Amino acid sequence: MLFVIITIFTPISGAHFNPAVTLFFSLRGEISLKDSVIYILMHIIGGIIGVWLTHFMFDLPILQTSETMHRTGSAQWGSEIIATLGLLLTINGGLKSRPESVPMLVALYITGAYWFTSSTSFANPAVTLARGLSNTFAGIYPAHVLMFISMQLIGVLVSIKLCHILFSDRRSG
């Protein structure tokens, strides 16, 4: 599903569905501040509408907040740094080596990161916020959302430096 969505929306918005990805490219000067703000607002609105539609499809109360208290702690927060960093490395490495493969690479990475991170790899602040609005197994207690998003933002900042080191066009002499 993720592969399909990324593929069909790449010509429209560059397939930006994630505030962390948008922020990464904005901080590198590859997306204007105006477009970044619009994309991030749309990510958040889309995440909220998406969780409400999911509740509708599964005949759950549309408006709810998570009561899931056990999804928290340093291991899960640290996982979000790693998950976000890995996602941005995947996108940038793919853009550098095989741009046409980025949708598949992202889909494969997110699927794998679901299994190899203790947080199940949110790696997306809009999704994290939306999960605070769902009292299902996927929910995040609203008071914990800010820490997950903070860790994702740390992942963005680390990835900017690491991607510059790994994928810059500099040639060693």
N, C-alpha and C positions, 0 to 999 in steps of 0.2 A: 504494500500500500504506500509506504513512504517513498519508494522508488518511483511509483507512478505519479504521485503528487509533485515530487521534486522535478521530475521530467517535464510534466505539462506546464508547470508554473515558472520554470527557468526563463523562458522568453518574456514573461510579463514582469516579474519583479526580481529576477535572479534567484528565485525560489527562496526568498527570505521568509522563514516562518519562526525564526528564533532571535529574540533580542540579543542574545550573546553573540551570535554570528554577525548580526547587523552592527552591534557595538564594535566588534573586532574590526570590521571593514571601515567603519566610520573613523575610528581612532587611527587607522592607517591612511586616512584621507581618500579612500576609494569610494565612499558614499558621502553625499552632502549631509550636513547636519539636518537640514529640512527633511530630506528623504528618510533619514534615520529616525527622526521623531515620528514621522507618519507611519513608517514600517512598525516601529515598536508599539505605538498605540494600536495599530491593526492586529499585531501579534496578541496583545493582551485582550482586546475585544474578541478576536477569533478564539482564543483559549477559553474564555468565559462562555461564549455561545456554544463552542464545541462540547464543553462539559454539560451544559444544559440540554443540548440535543441528545447526548449520550444518556442522560437521566431519562429523557422522554422515551428514547428507543427501548429502554429496559424497564419502563413503567415505574420509575422511581420519582419521588418528589423532585421537582425541577430545582427549587431553591433549597440548598442545604449547605452545611459546613462540615468539615471533617472532624471526627472525634478520635481519629487514629493517633494515639499518643506514643506508640512504640517506634515510630519512624523518625528517629532523631539521634544525635550523638556524634562524637568526633569521627568515628569510622564512616558514617554515612555522609557527613559533611565533607570530609576529605575525599570521599569517592566522587563528589560532585566537582571538585577541582580537577581530578583526574579525568572524569568523563567529559567535561567541557574542554579541557586541554586536548584530549584525544580527538574529539570531534573536530576542533579547529585545525589540528595537525592533519587529520584525514582530508578535510576540505582543501586546505592549502597545498598539501602534497599532491592531491588529485588534480587540482588546477594547474600545478606546475608540470606534472608528468602526463596526465591523460584527462583533460577537461571533460570529455564526453563520458567518462566513467564516474564522475562525481556523484550523480544520483545513486548509482549502485553502491559505491563506496560508503556513502553516508548511511544508506539503508543497512548495509552489512555491519558497519561500525555500531550503529545504535542497537541493532539486534544483539550483537556480541556484548556490548557494554551493559545491556540489561542483565546479562548473566555474570559478567566478571566484576561488577561493582556492587557493593553492599547496599547502595541506595537505589538500585535498578536504573541508574543513569537517566535522570531527568534531563540534565545538561541544557535546560531551556527555561529561563525565568518565567515566560508566559505560561508554560505548562505547569511549572511549579506553583504559580499563583492559582491557576485553575484547579489544581489538585487539592488546594485548600478549600475549594467549594464543592467537594464531593465526599460524602460520608460512605465511601465504598472501600474495598481493599486497596485501591490505588490512592486514597486520600492522604493528605498531609495535614496535621493539626495546624490551624492558621497561625498560631504563635511561633511555629517553627519555620514557616515559609521564608521569612527574612534571612535567616541564617543560611538556608540552602541557596537562596539567590546571591547572598554575599560570597559564598564559596564559588559559585559559577562565575561571578565577576572576577574573582582572583584567578580562576582558570583562564579567563579572557586576557588578563594582563600578563600572565606568565606566557601564554601562547603567542602574544605579539612579539616578545623578545625571542622565544624559541623558534618561531617561524622565520623571523628575520635571519637568525643564525643558520637554520637548516635550508631555507629555500631562497635566499637572496641570490641575485645574479652576479655577486662578486666572484671574481676568479682569483685564486691564490697565485702568487707570482713565484 
